[in-house]
């Protein structure tokens, strides 16, 4: 076994801080890398050492493999943790790291490569009795052949980029008349986003839930799952709210899905932390979607219900240690919800709203966890993902977790930019979410901008009533109207409101 003494975190923001904090608990020194846009970032200040690796564009900084490796050699770094995004699922980067005698805190390059191709992943897991969505087993570019296959599968069908992710290179086709146009668009998007125009076809599961299983594997062949996360509240095929456990799974389905997730990991001799994603229909039939060969953004909800520090386990696995638990040792308690606080305007099609955090005050109290990389007065850079923070909440029941999350939203104070918090509040108050009867089409089926505005008006009215009551009860109050108007105005400017 190798004991790591110094880790370079090849990332930025909240995930860089998250990794560094656990590293510090383990007595491991940390190195931050940063672009010129992140010179004053919190992860730069927190690390033991920090090195600028280039200009703001990620291609010239956080994706600069040559500069990252050179920094490791100069500072005698033992290991690299890629976090998520950037180089985290780049098999070539993982191989370059290991070829230079540095530990890569993640899976093998071979596992990353296999699971990075949806077609290769489907071929690998088919040997492990993992349910697959009906579709093609290889990429296809002949339109006539593709039409014939689609007809046999039955519409609607989904055209997907083999190397895709985040909804890019993905097209839903309702009938044969629109097939050719949608296939051309999917291929074009795939080439533009991934430099790979390979696409395949599979049956479109209408209104599914998106449920994923967290897995851990060591380098000695032991693999376990740490139960599921419900990730169906999405916009543009990207998650906004996650929770654990799912409110819809029966113990029998949970056990079957967990077994399938472990089978997927075994299919590529996986070690490290990873996530196996499934789509689940309204009858709780589940199908393998893909595997993310890295730590997920939403990993805190799993940590909250299991008590397992996933970053700590990643580091131990990289050092060659055996997993400290078996499947039968693992269980979960309570319920956790995570909100992604994006600098986006939910009243304007969730478009990014870059600017300065004029006010930034985090919620506090029992069961509240905020993972972020910003503080008041900082700017949200235009060059990177617009996520400000992850707000995670834990309670002993789902109902209490929802109420606690709503309380935390009320306490969060952000001005200077718009955020997704008002959308999250609307979701948590919606009957379909409260009942658990929702799917990935929540935004399409239930979200209207006017509902958001009505929610704001109602909240403003509640605040006004409370302020009026306070003013009336206060003697010698001569400026009540002006104070009330000013207070309402300040409340309205809170970007989550």
Buried (B, 14 or more C-beta within 10 A) or exposed (E): EEEBEBBBBBBBBBBBBBBBBBBBEBEBBBBBBBBBBBEEBBBBEBBBBBBBBBBBBBEBBBBBBEBBBBBBEEBEBBBBBBBBBBBBBBBEBBBBBBEEEBBBBBBBBBBBBBBBBBBBBBBBBEEBEBEBBEBBEEBBEEEEEBBEBBEEBEBBBBBBBBBBBEBBBBBBBEEEEEBBEBBEBBBEBBBEBBEBBBBBBBBBBEBBBBBBBBBBBBBEEBBBBBBBBBBBBBBEEBBBBBBBBBBBBEEEBBEBBBBBBBBBBBBBBBBBBBBBBBBBBEEBEBBBBBBBBBBBBBBBBBBBBBEBBBBBBBBBBBBBBEBEBEBEEBEBEBBBBBBBBBBBBBBEEBEBBEBBBEBBEBBEEEBBBBBBBBEBEBBBBEBBBBBBBBBBBBBEEBEBBBBBBBBBBBBBBBBBBBBBBBBBBBBBEBEEBBEEEBBBBBBEEBBEEEBBEEBBEEBBEEBBEEBBEBBEEEEEEEEBEEBBEEBBEEBBEBBBB
